[in-house]
Amino acid sequence: MSEISLLSSVRGHGDPAADVYAEHPPRMGFFTDTSVCIGCKACEVACKEWNQVPEDGLNFTGMSFDNSEGLSADTWRHVAFIEQPAGDQPDSEFRWLMSSDVCKHCTDSACLDVCPTGALFRTEFGTVVVQQDVCNGCGYCVPACPYGVIGKREGDGRVFKCTLCYDRLGAGMEPACAKACPTDSIQFGELEALREGAAGRAEQLEQAGVLGVRLYGHDPNDGVGGDGAFFLLLDEPEVYGLPPHPLATTRDLPRMWRNAAIAAAGLLGAVGASFAGRRR
């Protein structure tokens, strides 16, 4: 049976009763262990095939073997190739750092805060998805994302990004990228369990003498409330093109609205006092 027909059978052929959960499902997410990524780009291909994401040029970029440059409306999974000298000497051998990047599905999602149409919504799995039939292409979410994930599709005008294969999750299946990964670099599951496993993996690598090991996006107390897709890195986040201290760009909105309300009230009070003075 094909995966498409499997989806239909599992979901009850559109029967709404088949879509009701006995209890709220746990938050799901990705853990990407870059220490075992081999740069095969199987995840990129699987993502494009399942989600019918358009081909994006495959241009020679001058960025080693990276022909897709970064995340965009037409690249929902991006495998970065980073060359580094393995030692301190200029003639030392190179080492490869490889990492499959994706939308982080933040806990505090600025894109959700600024969307005026409700096109962006949080699913029952805790992931963030764009409804293309509701998106009006305003683009407010594009600069709001602290990771630069969301982009507009040329010739279309709407925004697109990773959905964490929402259709597959509803049918009890893992996302296409995780299923295609041959080394289990991309791991999918309940977020809390992934965090526990990631901590153990980081400790294992450190005990083996691997330098530069760090977890990125796993901390619920960071500037975005923790990521639904987090990473084990072997160097500083900037090396992978990730912001070192991401912040939800809308974190100050409540304070700004409160100050605006106070200012408006003060202005109205001053206007009222002016009119009262004139009457006297």
Number of C-alpha atoms within 10 A of each C-alpha: 7 6 11 10 11 15 19 13 13 15 19 14 12 11 10 9 9 11 13 10 10 6 6 9 11 13 15 22 26 26 28 27 24 21 19 16 21 19 20 14 20 19 25 23 18 20 24 19 13 15 14 10 18 12 12 12 9 10 10 12 11 9 13 11 14 19 18 22 18 18 21 23 19 24 27 25 25 24 26 24 20 18 15 13 13 13 11 8 8 9 9 11 12 13 12 15 21 22 27 24 26 25 26 25 25 26 19 20 27 22 25 23 19 19 19 13 13 13 17 22 17 14 12 15 19 18 25 25 20 22 16 13 8 12 19 14 16 14 18 16 24 19 16 21 24 24 19 16 23 26 22 19 16 10 6 8 14 20 26 23 23 25 21 29 18 18 15 18 15 16 16 11 16 20 25 21 24 23 16 18 20 15 13 16 21 25 21 21 17 17 22 15 12 22 22 11 13 22 14 12 17 20 14 12 16 14 10 9 9 13 11 12 19 19 20 21 25 23 14 14 9 17 19 24 18 20 26 28 26 27 26 25 22 22 13 15 17 10 15 18 13 15 14 12 13 16 18 21 19 19 15 9 11 10 10 12 11 11 12 12 12 12 12 12 12 12 12 12 12 12 12 11 11 11 11 10 9 7 6 5
